[in-house]
C-alpha cells in the first residue's frame, strides 16, 4: 500500500464531522476523481453516504456494520470495505483510524 | 487566496495532536517543500516549533501569543503569522481553524 497520494490537488478547507471526531481533507486526482483522506478518533458513529464509496483503512482498528447487516466486521490497516450509495454504516473506532475514501 | 494546493503529494497518515484537537495532513509540493494542512478545534493550546514556520489561516478565528510576547493578536481568514525555529506559541482558537503551515 502506497503511503501517499501523488499528483493531486488538496482543498485547504477540511471537512469536520461529529464535533471533530472525524476530520478529512478532500483530494482531487489528476484525472478528476474525488477522494477524502481522513481521521476518525475512537468513537461510535453512523455515517450516511450519498455516492457509493470504498473505505481503505490506512491505520487503526474499527468494527463496521453495514445497513441491513446484523454482524460487525473488524477492519484494520490494508483492509477495505464498500458502502452502497444512499446508505449508511455504523462504525466503532477502537484505535484512531486513518482512511482514504474512494467514491465509486 | 487559492482554495486548494495543486500538483502535490499527500501522506495518507495524518498528524493528530492534543487528543485530536489538532489534525493535519502533510503535503509535499512539486519542488519538494513540505507543508501541513490542518484543523484546530476550539481550544487553548501551546505548540512547539522545530523549523521556523508561517501559519496561513484559511478560515476560523484565533488569538495568538508568540514566545516572549505579552499581547495576544487576533487572526482570521487570509492572515498569516510567523513563528521562529525552536520556539513556541500559545493559541486560543475561538472558531474552528483551517490552516496551511509553511516551513521556512
Backbone of each chain as ProteinMPNN parsed JSONL, in Angstrom:
{"seq_chain_A": "XXXXXXXXXXXXXXXXXXXXXXXXXXXXXXXXXXXXXXXXXXXXXXXXXXXXXXXXXXXXXXXXXXXXXXXXXXXXXXXXXXXXXXXXXXXXXXXXXXXXXXXX", "coords_chain_A": {"N_chain_A": [[0.845, -1.195, 0.0], [0.674, 2.112, -0.968], [2.111, 4.927, 0.69], [1.366, 7.458, 0.234], [-0.588, 9.865, -1.678], [-0.094, 10.764, -4.963], [0.508, 13.534, -7.254], [-1.801, 15.2, -6.969], [-4.521, 17.498, -6.161], [-5.297, 19.355, -3.242], [-7.908, 20.366, -1.17], [-7.954, 23.296, 0.814], [-9.718, 23.697, 2.851], [-10.968, 21.792, 5.403], [-13.119, 18.921, 6.042], [-15.193, 18.677, 8.723], [-16.637, 16.568, 10.967], [-19.087, 15.416, 13.374], [-18.386, 16.933, 15.735], [-15.632, 17.073, 15.398], [-14.728, 14.528, 15.699], [-14.359, 13.199, 13.384], [-12.243, 14.135, 10.86], [-11.529, 15.287, 7.679], [-9.664, 15.751, 4.606], [-10.255, 16.917, 1.346], [-9.32, 15.503, -1.722], [-8.3, 15.877, -5.058], [-7.76, 13.917, -7.818], [-5.375, 13.537, -10.566], [-6.867, 12.76, -12.771], [-9.312, 13.801, -12.152], [-10.885, 12.515, -10.258], [-12.557, 12.415, -7.109], [-11.447, 12.114, -3.765], [-11.465, 11.427, -0.238], [-9.391, 12.055, 2.542], [-8.829, 10.966, 5.625], [-9.299, 11.118, 9.255], [-10.553, 9.253, 11.962], [-11.4, 9.564, 15.253], [-11.313, 7.535, 18.274], [-14.501, 6.309, 18.793], [-18.1, 5.87, 18.501], [-19.971, 5.915, 15.696], [-22.374, 6.934, 13.156], [-22.401, 6.934, 9.734], [-23.721, 8.494, 6.864], [-24.176, 7.824, 3.412], [-23.864, 9.417, 0.21], [-22.905, 9.159, -2.586], [-21.765, 5.914, -3.698], [-19.136, 4.278, -1.93], [-15.714, 3.303, -1.334], [-14.026, 2.411, 1.47], [-10.788, 2.682, 2.476], [-8.65, 1.425, 4.766], [-5.987, 2.872, 6.39], [-4.53, 2.961, 8.735], [-4.993, 1.928, 12.163], [-7.876, 0.578, 13.973], [-11.1, -0.733, 13.468], [-14.625, -1.544, 13.873], [-17.286, -2.462, 11.828], [-20.655, -2.089, 10.774], [-22.722, -2.658, 8.189], [-25.615, -1.134, 6.664], [-28.532, -2.963, 7.217], [-27.205, -5.228, 7.91], [-26.536, -7.683, 10.439], [-24.259, -8.404, 11.72], [-21.038, -7.363, 12.96], [-18.026, -6.316, 11.406], [-14.543, -6.579, 11.607], [-11.981, -4.285, 10.797], [-8.713, -3.383, 9.714], [-5.41, -1.915, 9.158], [-4.798, -1.816, 5.692], [-7.092, -3.078, 4.943], [-10.28, -2.962, 3.19], [-13.589, -1.701, 2.806], [-16.849, -1.703, 1.276], [-19.434, 0.63, 0.665], [-22.808, 1.093, -0.13], [-24.497, 3.454, -2.357], [-26.496, 6.166, -1.074], [-26.904, 5.067, 1.484], [-26.018, 3.779, 4.713], [-23.669, 3.392, 7.427], [-22.663, 1.864, 10.492], [-20.026, 2.59, 12.647], [-17.481, 1.578, 14.819], [-14.824, 2.905, 16.213], [-11.918, 1.643, 17.358], [-9.274, 2.068, 17.657], [-7.515, 4.932, 16.776], [-8.322, 5.876, 13.513], [-6.939, 6.02, 10.281], [-7.866, 6.839, 7.049], [-8.608, 6.365, 3.528], [-11.08, 7.551, 1.502], [-12.668, 6.375, -1.261], [-14.608, 7.353, -3.964], [-17.052, 5.647, -5.796]], "CA_chain_A": [[0.0, 0.0, 0.0], [1.458, 3.341, -1.011], [1.875, 5.742, 1.88], [0.936, 8.807, -0.132], [-1.279, 10.075, -2.948], [0.753, 11.668, -5.751], [-0.062, 14.311, -8.367], [-3.184, 15.542, -6.617], [-4.821, 18.786, -5.54], [-5.934, 19.186, -1.932], [-8.645, 21.554, -0.726], [-7.43, 23.798, 2.087], [-10.786, 23.64, 3.852], [-11.251, 20.405, 5.807], [-14.468, 18.51, 6.422], [-15.189, 18.332, 10.153], [-17.91, 15.959, 11.336], [-19.223, 14.88, 14.731], [-17.581, 17.729, 16.682], [-14.196, 16.851, 15.212], [-14.34, 13.107, 15.824], [-13.913, 12.846, 12.036], [-11.702, 15.267, 10.102], [-10.94, 14.823, 6.422], [-9.321, 16.708, 3.561], [-10.666, 16.457, 0.025], [-8.23, 15.389, -2.681], [-8.734, 15.669, -6.439], [-6.653, 13.265, -8.532], [-5.039, 14.114, -11.875], [-7.961, 12.528, -13.73], [-10.547, 14.442, -11.709], [-11.608, 11.766, -9.224], [-12.51, 12.978, -5.758], [-11.259, 11.195, -2.646], [-11.201, 12.142, 1.002], [-8.288, 11.489, 3.308], [-9.3, 11.422, 6.926], [-9.024, 10.516, 10.555], [-11.682, 9.135, 12.894], [-10.931, 9.292, 16.608], [-12.093, 6.487, 18.921], [-15.897, 6.736, 18.961], [-19.109, 5.068, 17.799], [-20.632, 6.891, 14.837], [-23.105, 6.445, 11.991], [-22.164, 7.764, 8.553], [-24.629, 8.354, 5.724], [-23.496, 8.004, 2.131], [-24.582, 9.847, -0.984], [-22.321, 8.264, -3.585], [-21.165, 4.682, -3.189], [-17.739, 4.535, -1.572], [-14.848, 2.267, -0.78], [-13.194, 2.933, 2.556], [-9.495, 1.985, 2.573], [-8.09, 1.722, 6.088], [-4.529, 3.039, 6.332], [-4.039, 2.527, 10.046], [-6.03, 1.901, 13.187], [-8.752, -0.591, 14.047], [-12.522, -0.403, 13.643], [-15.646, -2.539, 13.601], [-18.263, -1.813, 10.946], [-21.885, -2.803, 10.446], [-23.408, -2.011, 7.073], [-27.072, -1.087, 6.751], [-29.195, -4.224, 6.933], [-26.437, -6.355, 8.439], [-26.602, -7.904, 11.887], [-22.931, -8.625, 12.311], [-19.991, -6.341, 12.851], [-16.792, -6.844, 10.827], [-13.363, -5.832, 12.054], [-11.065, -3.869, 9.735], [-7.502, -2.678, 10.154], [-4.55, -1.421, 8.07], [-4.754, -2.588, 4.462], [-8.435, -3.575, 4.619], [-11.234, -2.076, 2.529], [-14.983, -2.141, 2.754], [-17.621, -0.91, 0.322], [-20.741, 1.064, 1.154], [-23.671, 1.455, -1.256], [-24.993, 4.83, -2.426], [-27.712, 6.45, -0.29], [-26.976, 4.056, 2.531], [-25.321, 4.248, 5.911], [-22.994, 2.33, 8.169], [-22.239, 2.14, 11.862], [-18.603, 2.288, 12.828], [-16.914, 1.733, 16.151], [-13.375, 3.034, 16.063], [-11.287, 1.126, 18.573], [-7.95, 2.71, 17.681], [-7.628, 6.029, 15.797], [-8.345, 5.376, 12.143], [-6.621, 6.831, 9.112], [-8.525, 6.196, 5.916], [-8.833, 7.048, 2.257], [-12.417, 7.216, 0.996], [-12.725, 6.437, -2.725], [-16.003, 7.346, -4.423], [-17.061, 4.685, -6.91]], "C_chain_A": [[0.884, 1.25, 0.0], [1.111, 4.229, 0.183], [1.431, 7.16, 1.54], [0.171, 8.802, -1.447], [-0.475, 11.111, -3.722], [-0.039, 12.402, -6.831], [-1.534, 14.649, -8.124], [-3.286, 17.024, -6.237], [-5.517, 18.499, -4.219], [-6.658, 20.468, -1.571], [-8.136, 21.982, 0.651], [-8.453, 23.673, 3.216], [-11.115, 22.183, 4.154], [-12.743, 20.184, 5.991], [-14.406, 18.048, 7.873], [-16.578, 17.814, 10.519], [-17.888, 15.521, 12.794], [-18.292, 15.593, 15.718], [-16.092, 17.428, 16.593], [-13.769, 15.409, 15.41], [-13.87, 12.574, 14.461], [-13.48, 14.12, 11.314], [-11.104, 14.724, 8.816], [-10.601, 15.996, 5.511], [-9.684, 16.092, 2.21], [-9.516, 16.562, -0.961], [-8.838, 15.184, -4.064], [-7.552, 15.082, -7.204], [-6.463, 13.902, -9.908], [-6.144, 13.868, -12.9], [-9.324, 12.966, -13.204], [-11.36, 13.674, -10.677], [-11.465, 12.453, -7.874], [-12.31, 11.871, -4.745], [-11.22, 12.041, -1.375], [-10.229, 11.326, 1.831], [-8.549, 11.915, 4.736], [-8.866, 10.601, 8.104], [-10.349, 10.39, 11.302], [-11.109, 8.741, 14.256], [-11.809, 8.204, 17.232], [-13.49, 6.99, 19.285], [-16.8, 5.73, 18.268], [-19.984, 6.027, 17.013], [-21.431, 6.191, 13.755], [-22.902, 7.427, 10.848], [-23.205, 7.464, 7.49], [-23.841, 8.569, 4.447], [-24.44, 8.65, 1.12], [-24.125, 8.933, -2.112], [-21.874, 6.965, -2.904], [-19.693, 4.943, -2.911], [-17.021, 3.275, -1.134], [-13.96, 2.932, 0.258], [-11.949, 2.055, 2.651], [-8.865, 2.394, 3.905], [-6.562, 1.748, 5.996], [-3.868, 2.627, 7.642], [-5.176, 2.598, 11.044], [-6.886, 0.65, 13.099], [-10.2, -0.12, 14.235], [-13.377, -1.646, 13.435], [-16.752, -1.822, 12.852], [-19.476, -2.715, 10.765], [-22.601, -2.02, 9.352], [-24.915, -2.052, 7.304], [-27.664, -2.449, 6.38], [-28.451, -5.439, 7.445], [-26.608, -6.456, 9.948], [-25.205, -7.922, 12.494], [-21.994, -7.438, 12.064], [-18.739, -7.017, 12.288], [-15.631, -5.942, 11.223], [-12.46, -5.511, 10.869], [-9.847, -3.174, 10.351], [-6.648, -2.367, 8.93], [-4.541, -2.359, 6.868], [-6.115, -3.114, 4.037], [-9.266, -2.498, 3.918], [-12.637, -2.598, 2.76], [-15.766, -1.177, 1.878], [-18.989, -0.597, 0.899], [-21.551, 1.526, -0.048], [-24.022, 2.945, -1.229], [-26.265, 4.958, -1.591], [-27.959, 5.401, 0.777], [-26.359, 4.641, 3.799], [-24.588, 3.067, 6.533], [-22.655, 2.817, 9.562], [-20.771, 1.771, 11.975], [-18.204, 2.543, 14.273], [-15.399, 1.759, 15.969], [-12.72, 2.695, 17.394], [-9.94, 1.814, 18.774], [-7.951, 3.704, 16.52], [-7.373, 5.553, 14.37], [-7.827, 6.425, 11.174], [-7.206, 6.097, 7.913], [-8.422, 7.051, 4.66], [-10.197, 6.594, 1.776], [-12.433, 7.46, -0.508], [-14.196, 6.419, -3.132], [-16.069, 6.549, -5.714], [-18.363, 4.766, -7.699]], "O_chain_A": [[1.739, 1.415, 0.871], [-0.037, 4.273, 0.626], [1.156, 7.966, 2.429], [0.268, 7.858, -2.231], [-0.203, 12.201, -3.217], [-1.103, 11.956, -7.26], [-2.391, 14.409, -8.975], [-2.281, 17.702, -6.024], [-6.243, 17.512, -4.093], [-6.078, 21.55, -1.659], [-7.917, 21.153, 1.535], [-8.091, 23.558, 4.387], [-11.498, 21.43, 3.259], [-13.524, 21.132, 6.082], [-13.652, 17.134, 8.208], [-17.57, 18.533, 10.397], [-16.829, 15.287, 13.375], [-17.518, 14.958, 16.435], [-15.374, 17.516, 17.589], [-12.585, 15.091, 15.305], [-13.088, 11.626, 14.391], [-14.26, 15.062, 11.175], [-10.275, 13.815, 8.845], [-11.171, 17.081, 5.626], [-9.452, 14.908, 1.967], [-8.826, 17.579, -1.025], [-9.781, 14.409, -4.223], [-6.472, 15.672, -7.236], [-7.285, 14.703, -10.354], [-6.339, 14.681, -13.803], [-10.362, 12.564, -13.73], [-12.422, 14.138, -10.263], [-10.412, 12.994, -7.537], [-12.926, 10.81, -4.848], [-10.968, 13.244, -1.439], [-10.24, 10.095, 1.824], [-8.497, 13.107, 5.04], [-8.191, 9.577, 7.995], [-11.17, 11.307, 11.281], [-10.428, 7.725, 14.391], [-12.926, 7.973, 16.77], [-13.633, 7.981, 20.002], [-16.333, 4.852, 17.543], [-20.668, 6.864, 17.601], [-21.211, 5.015, 13.464], [-23.198, 8.615, 10.982], [-23.533, 6.303, 7.246], [-22.937, 9.404, 4.404], [-25.654, 8.454, 1.17], [-24.861, 8.044, -2.542], [-21.638, 6.928, -1.697], [-19.07, 5.753, -3.597], [-17.623, 2.324, -0.637], [-13.24, 3.887, -0.035], [-12.039, 0.848, 2.875], [-8.585, 3.57, 4.135], [-5.933, 0.775, 5.581], [-2.793, 2.026, 7.654], [-6.194, 3.246, 10.802], [-6.655, -0.222, 12.262], [-10.485, 0.763, 15.044], [-12.922, -2.656, 12.898], [-17.116, -0.698, 13.2], [-19.352, -3.932, 10.623], [-23.026, -0.883, 9.553], [-25.421, -2.896, 8.044], [-27.324, -3.014, 5.34], [-28.979, -6.551, 7.428], [-26.799, -5.456, 10.64], [-25.001, -7.509, 13.636], [-22.142, -6.657, 11.125], [-18.427, -8.153, 12.647], [-15.725, -4.716, 11.178], [-12.204, -6.375, 10.03], [-9.946, -2.481, 11.363], [-7.099, -2.533, 7.797], [-4.302, -3.558, 7.012], [-6.283, -3.55, 2.898], [-8.997, -1.303, 4.033], [-12.844, -3.804, 2.895], [-15.415, -0.004, 1.744], [-19.622, -1.44, 1.536], [-21.045, 2.267, -0.892], [-23.863, 3.61, -0.206], [-27.013, 3.995, -1.423], [-29.076, 4.912, 0.948], [-26.205, 5.856, 3.926], [-24.849, 1.908, 6.212], [-22.397, 3.999, 9.79], [-20.337, 0.746, 11.448], [-18.539, 3.569, 14.864], [-14.783, 0.753, 15.615], [-12.935, 3.36, 18.407], [-9.526, 2.101, 19.897], [-8.343, 3.357, 15.405], [-6.359, 4.923, 14.069], [-8.229, 7.587, 11.237], [-7.057, 4.882, 7.783], [-8.188, 8.258, 4.708], [-10.451, 5.396, 1.655], [-12.24, 8.583, -0.975], [-14.948, 5.554, -2.685], [-15.253, 6.74, -6.616], [-18.544, 4.031, -8.67]]}, "seq_chain_B": "XXXXXXXXXXXXXXXXXXXXXXXXXXXXXXXXXXXXXXXXXXXXXXXXXXXXXXXXXXXXXXXXXXXXXXXXXXXXXXXXXXXXXXXXXXXXXXXXXXXXXXXX", "coords_chain_B": {"N_chain_B": [[-6.756, 34.391, -2.271], [-5.868, 31.129, -2.981], [-7.98, 28.265, -3.065], [-7.105, 25.744, -2.943], [-4.318, 23.398, -2.905], [-2.22, 22.678, -5.52], [-0.841, 20.056, -7.66], [0.528, 18.311, -5.841], [1.817, 15.93, -3.404], [0.217, 13.896, -0.969], [0.475, 12.726, 2.299], [-0.89, 9.694, 3.514], [-1.203, 9.151, 6.164], [-2.297, 10.898, 8.89], [-1.404, 13.679, 11.069], [-1.979, 13.726, 14.422], [-2.722, 15.684, 17.108], [-2.868, 16.655, 20.592], [-5.043, 15.052, 21.574], [-6.652, 14.981, 19.316], [-7.556, 17.533, 18.969], [-6.117, 18.988, 17.223], [-5.648, 18.236, 13.909], [-3.75, 17.26, 11.187], [-2.725, 17.001, 7.719], [0.109, 15.987, 5.9], [1.712, 17.587, 3.23], [3.501, 17.402, 0.214], [5.127, 19.514, -1.929], [5.545, 20.105, -5.528], [8.165, 20.952, -5.859], [9.377, 19.83, -3.692], [8.992, 20.972, -1.2], [7.8, 20.839, 2.142], [4.586, 21.019, 3.593], [1.976, 21.52, 6.024], [-1.47, 20.796, 6.316], [-4.146, 21.747, 8.029], [-6.504, 21.4, 10.799], [-7.697, 23.091, 13.65], [-9.557, 22.59, 16.46], [-11.905, 24.463, 18.531], [-10.172, 25.593, 21.318], [-7.532, 25.95, 23.802], [-4.215, 26.014, 23.296], [-0.698, 25.059, 23.315], [1.853, 25.238, 21.042], [4.897, 23.781, 20.005], [7.74, 24.615, 18.066], [9.939, 23.213, 15.602], [11.36, 23.63, 13.032], [11.338, 26.961, 11.605], [8.226, 28.564, 10.936], [5.457, 29.587, 8.85], [2.23, 30.367, 9.523], [-0.671, 30.126, 7.791], [-3.844, 31.317, 7.805], [-6.799, 29.849, 6.852], [-9.519, 29.668, 7.361], [-11.763, 30.527, 10.062], [-11.19, 31.695, 13.475], [-8.679, 32.965, 15.576], [-6.626, 33.659, 18.495], [-3.346, 34.634, 19.129], [-0.298, 34.23, 20.914], [2.988, 34.882, 20.731], [6.1, 33.368, 21.762], [7.601, 35.102, 24.389], [6.174, 37.368, 23.986], [3.799, 39.711, 25.312], [1.293, 40.428, 24.521], [-1.757, 39.354, 22.913], [-2.612, 38.484, 19.607], [-5.115, 38.808, 17.171], [-6.197, 36.622, 14.621], [-7.569, 35.858, 11.437], [-9.346, 34.501, 8.541], [-7.205, 34.581, 5.752], [-5.123, 35.828, 7.012], [-1.691, 35.733, 8.188], [0.872, 34.419, 10.306], [4.182, 34.418, 11.688], [6.441, 32.077, 13.08], [9.288, 31.558, 15.019], [12.118, 29.272, 14.66], [12.58, 26.459, 16.861], [10.952, 27.428, 18.927], [7.94, 28.562, 20.518], [4.335, 28.862, 20.602], [1.357, 30.258, 22.013], [-1.999, 29.478, 21.449], [-5.335, 30.448, 21.102], [-8.121, 29.106, 19.994], [-10.951, 30.381, 18.677], [-12.952, 30.004, 16.894], [-13.407, 27.231, 14.861], [-10.425, 26.424, 13.222], [-8.966, 26.476, 10.022], [-5.946, 25.799, 8.488], [-2.848, 26.44, 6.689], [0.334, 25.317, 7.105], [3.421, 26.591, 6.492], [6.736, 25.711, 6.07], [9.698, 27.444, 6.723]], "CA_chain_B": [[-6.164, 33.172, -1.704], [-6.336, 29.916, -3.652], [-8.692, 27.401, -2.124], [-6.511, 24.408, -2.937], [-2.908, 23.241, -3.251], [-2.179, 21.843, -6.726], [0.377, 19.325, -8.022], [1.204, 17.925, -4.601], [1.588, 14.597, -2.841], [-0.327, 13.987, 0.391], [0.669, 11.496, 3.078], [-2.171, 9.143, 3.959], [-1.221, 9.133, 7.63], [-2.437, 12.252, 9.442], [-0.77, 14.021, 12.338], [-3.043, 14.003, 15.391], [-2.139, 16.248, 18.333], [-3.785, 17.117, 21.639], [-6.267, 14.222, 21.573], [-7.483, 15.243, 18.147], [-7.928, 18.954, 18.849], [-5.424, 19.414, 16.002], [-5.417, 17.145, 12.942], [-3.222, 17.799, 9.931], [-2.163, 16.097, 6.718], [1.356, 16.504, 5.347], [1.681, 17.762, 1.786], [4.821, 17.671, -0.381], [4.903, 20.23, -3.196], [6.297, 19.607, -6.686], [9.605, 21.21, -5.691], [9.905, 19.136, -2.515], [8.708, 21.642, 0.074], [6.791, 20.214, 2.999], [3.61, 21.877, 4.26], [0.892, 20.747, 6.63], [-2.784, 21.357, 6.051], [-4.776, 21.218, 9.226], [-7.666, 21.935, 11.508], [-7.638, 23.134, 15.117], [-10.886, 22.809, 17.047], [-11.886, 25.459, 19.61], [-9.354, 25.123, 22.441], [-6.362, 26.77, 24.116], [-3.108, 25.074, 23.155], [0.648, 25.586, 23.102], [2.591, 24.47, 20.033], [6.341, 23.962, 19.92], [8.245, 24.526, 16.697], [11.317, 22.828, 15.317], [11.689, 24.596, 11.976], [10.53, 28.187, 11.564], [7.035, 28.325, 10.125], [4.446, 30.618, 8.635], [0.874, 29.812, 9.618], [-1.636, 30.843, 6.941], [-5.188, 30.966, 8.275], [-7.727, 29.725, 5.727], [-10.833, 30.041, 7.893], [-11.819, 30.46, 11.517], [-10.681, 32.853, 14.228], [-7.841, 32.601, 16.725], [-5.757, 34.647, 19.115], [-2.021, 34.011, 19.238], [0.761, 34.934, 21.634], [4.294, 34.278, 20.45], [7.022, 33.288, 22.898], [8.24, 36.373, 24.758], [5.242, 38.488, 23.837], [2.77, 39.857, 26.343], [-0.035, 40.642, 23.947], [-2.362, 38.371, 22.022], [-3.029, 39.081, 18.335], [-6.222, 38.068, 16.565], [-6.017, 36.281, 13.204], [-8.694, 35.168, 10.788], [-9.105, 34.076, 7.154], [-6.336, 35.421, 4.941], [-3.991, 36.306, 7.811], [-0.534, 34.863, 8.409], [1.838, 34.826, 11.334], [5.433, 33.661, 11.586], [6.961, 31.584, 14.354], [10.711, 31.241, 14.892], [12.541, 27.891, 14.906], [12.825, 26.109, 18.269], [10.204, 28.367, 19.74], [6.586, 28.058, 20.766], [3.308, 29.902, 20.665], [0.062, 29.917, 22.603], [-3.092, 29.804, 20.536], [-6.702, 30.242, 21.571], [-8.977, 29.019, 18.804], [-12.284, 30.851, 19.052], [-13.84, 29.391, 15.902], [-12.583, 26.185, 14.232], [-9.415, 26.998, 12.344], [-8.303, 25.73, 8.954], [-4.679, 26.495, 8.245], [-1.744, 25.815, 5.972], [1.598, 25.645, 7.765], [4.547, 26.597, 5.553], [8.018, 25.71, 6.79], [10.512, 28.459, 6.025]], "C_chain_B": [[-6.733, 31.956, -2.435], [-6.958, 28.979, -2.624], [-8.118, 25.987, -2.089], [-5.028, 24.47, -3.253], [-2.855, 22.269, -4.42], [-0.82, 21.147, -6.904], [1.201, 18.94, -6.792], [1.032, 16.428, -4.352], [1.072, 14.795, -1.422], [-0.081, 12.671, 1.105], [-0.683, 11.008, 3.598], [-2.311, 9.185, 5.475], [-1.257, 10.567, 8.146], [-1.572, 12.426, 10.685], [-1.895, 14.413, 13.301], [-2.388, 14.467, 16.69], [-3.241, 16.602, 19.32], [-5.115, 16.37, 21.567], [-7.206, 14.555, 20.431], [-7.961, 16.684, 18.033], [-7.262, 19.559, 17.606], [-5.15, 18.192, 15.134], [-4.877, 17.77, 11.665], [-2.754, 16.681, 9.014], [-0.928, 16.771, 6.109], [1.31, 16.472, 3.832], [3.119, 18.031, 1.322], [4.57, 18.323, -1.741], [5.812, 19.665, -4.289], [7.798, 19.867, -6.539], [10.148, 20.712, -4.351], [9.668, 19.812, -1.181], [7.631, 20.887, 0.846], [5.881, 21.286, 3.602], [2.677, 20.964, 5.034], [-0.389, 21.543, 6.495], [-3.65, 20.843, 7.183], [-5.964, 21.984, 9.745], [-7.316, 21.995, 12.994], [-9.038, 23.466, 15.616], [-10.789, 23.843, 18.171], [-11.2, 24.913, 20.862], [-8.248, 26.138, 22.695], [-5.173, 25.84, 24.184], [-1.779, 25.798, 23.055], [1.376, 24.67, 22.129], [4.072, 24.804, 20.109], [6.77, 23.831, 18.472], [9.64, 23.906, 16.693], [11.823, 23.799, 14.266], [10.847, 25.857, 12.164], [9.341, 27.929, 10.646], [6.191, 29.573, 9.957], [3.098, 29.915, 8.642], [-0.043, 30.716, 8.805], [-3.031, 30.377, 7.352], [-6.15, 30.973, 7.082], [-9.149, 30.081, 6.148], [-10.792, 29.889, 9.403], [-11.211, 31.694, 12.149], [-9.844, 32.342, 15.391], [-7.145, 33.829, 17.289], [-4.442, 33.936, 19.401], [-1.09, 34.89, 20.058], [2.07, 34.197, 21.384], [5.13, 34.27, 21.722], [7.656, 34.654, 23.157], [7.33, 37.572, 24.61], [4.242, 38.512, 24.988], [1.379, 39.879, 25.723], [-0.458, 39.485, 23.039], [-2.802, 39.099, 20.758], [-4.081, 38.18, 17.691], [-5.937, 37.832, 15.083], [-7.264, 35.58, 12.682], [-8.36, 34.929, 9.318], [-8.254, 35.08, 6.376], [-5.113, 35.933, 5.689], [-2.889, 35.253, 7.897], [0.227, 35.341, 9.627], [3.031, 33.886, 11.279], [5.938, 33.291, 12.97], [8.417, 31.151, 14.128], [10.958, 29.738, 15.101], [12.778, 27.685, 16.398], [12.178, 27.091, 19.224], [8.865, 27.737, 20.097], [5.611, 29.212, 20.704], [2.054, 29.353, 21.323], [-1.008, 30.321, 21.614], [-4.422, 29.492, 21.201], [-7.572, 30.257, 20.325], [-10.411, 29.299, 19.235], [-13.324, 30.173, 18.158], [-12.956, 28.461, 15.076], [-11.707, 26.727, 13.106], [-9.022, 26.002, 11.259], [-7.034, 26.512, 8.623], [-3.794, 25.708, 7.289], [-0.476, 26.266, 6.682], [2.734, 25.472, 6.763], [5.835, 26.618, 6.372], [8.989, 26.583, 6.018], [11.977, 28.391, 6.437]], "O_chain_B": [[-7.95, 31.782, -2.497], [-6.522, 28.909, -1.475], [-8.571, 25.14, -1.319], [-4.536, 25.46, -3.796], [-3.383, 21.161, -4.331], [0.2, 21.589, -6.374], [2.4, 19.207, -6.717], [0.222, 15.758, -4.992], [1.448, 15.756, -0.751], [-0.397, 11.609, 0.57], [-1.508, 11.795, 4.061], [-3.422, 9.247, 6.0], [-0.354, 11.356, 7.869], [-1.08, 11.46, 11.268], [-2.668, 15.328, 13.019], [-1.602, 13.739, 17.296], [-4.392, 16.82, 18.94], [-6.18, 16.985, 21.507], [-8.422, 14.424, 20.564], [-8.692, 17.023, 17.102], [-7.772, 20.511, 17.015], [-4.504, 17.238, 15.568], [-5.474, 18.7, 11.123], [-2.433, 15.577, 9.455], [-0.93, 17.973, 5.842], [0.923, 15.473, 3.225], [3.855, 18.788, 1.955], [3.889, 17.756, -2.596], [6.712, 18.868, -4.026], [8.612, 19.09, -7.038], [11.231, 21.111, -3.922], [10.085, 19.301, -0.142], [6.678, 20.368, 0.265], [6.35, 22.327, 4.061], [2.589, 19.771, 4.744], [-0.4, 22.772, 6.55], [-3.872, 19.638, 7.295], [-6.365, 23.029, 9.231], [-6.714, 21.067, 13.534], [-9.624, 24.484, 15.246], [-9.704, 24.074, 18.704], [-11.609, 23.884, 21.399], [-8.049, 27.066, 21.911], [-5.125, 24.962, 25.046], [-1.726, 26.99, 22.752], [1.498, 23.468, 22.368], [4.452, 25.965, 20.26], [6.217, 23.018, 17.731], [10.41, 24.052, 17.642], [12.62, 24.688, 14.566], [9.789, 25.828, 12.794], [9.444, 27.161, 9.688], [6.201, 30.481, 10.789], [2.859, 28.989, 7.868], [-0.177, 31.907, 9.087], [-3.356, 29.193, 7.259], [-6.291, 31.983, 6.392], [-9.891, 30.713, 5.395], [-9.918, 29.221, 9.956], [-10.773, 32.616, 11.46], [-10.238, 31.414, 16.098], [-7.083, 34.884, 16.657], [-4.422, 32.791, 19.853], [-1.083, 36.114, 19.927], [2.235, 33.041, 21.774], [4.9, 35.059, 22.639], [8.186, 35.282, 22.24], [7.666, 38.671, 25.052], [3.89, 37.477, 25.555], [0.411, 39.41, 26.322], [0.366, 38.757, 22.486], [-3.314, 40.216, 20.836], [-3.949, 36.956, 17.672], [-5.49, 38.737, 14.379], [-7.918, 34.816, 13.393], [-7.221, 35.131, 8.898], [-8.55, 36.274, 6.348], [-4.167, 36.421, 5.07], [-3.122, 34.059, 7.708], [0.227, 36.53, 9.943], [2.916, 32.726, 10.884], [5.87, 34.086, 13.907], [8.724, 30.46, 13.157], [10.112, 29.03, 15.647], [13.135, 28.621, 17.112], [12.785, 27.526, 20.203], [8.688, 26.524, 19.988], [5.998, 30.38, 20.747], [1.73, 28.171, 21.215], [-0.929, 31.39, 21.009], [-4.613, 28.425, 21.783], [-7.738, 31.293, 19.682], [-10.999, 28.57, 20.034], [-14.417, 29.82, 18.601], [-11.876, 28.858, 14.638], [-12.178, 27.387, 12.18], [-8.776, 24.83, 11.541], [-7.06, 27.736, 8.496], [-3.956, 24.503, 7.1], [-0.241, 27.464, 6.84], [2.982, 24.378, 6.255], [5.997, 27.451, 7.263], [9.092, 26.474, 4.796], [12.793, 29.17, 5.946]]}, "name": "protein", "num_of_chains": 2, "seq": "XXXXXXXXXXXXXXXXXXXXXXXXXXXXXXXXXXXXXXXXXXXXXXXXXXXXXXXXXXXXXXXXXXXXXXXXXXXXXXXXXXXXXXXXXXXXXXXXXXXXXXXXXXXXXXXXXXXXXXXXXXXXXXXXXXXXXXXXXXXXXXXXXXXXXXXXXXXXXXXXXXXXXXXXXXXXXXXXXXXXXXXXXXXXXXXXXXXXXXXXXXXXXXXX"}
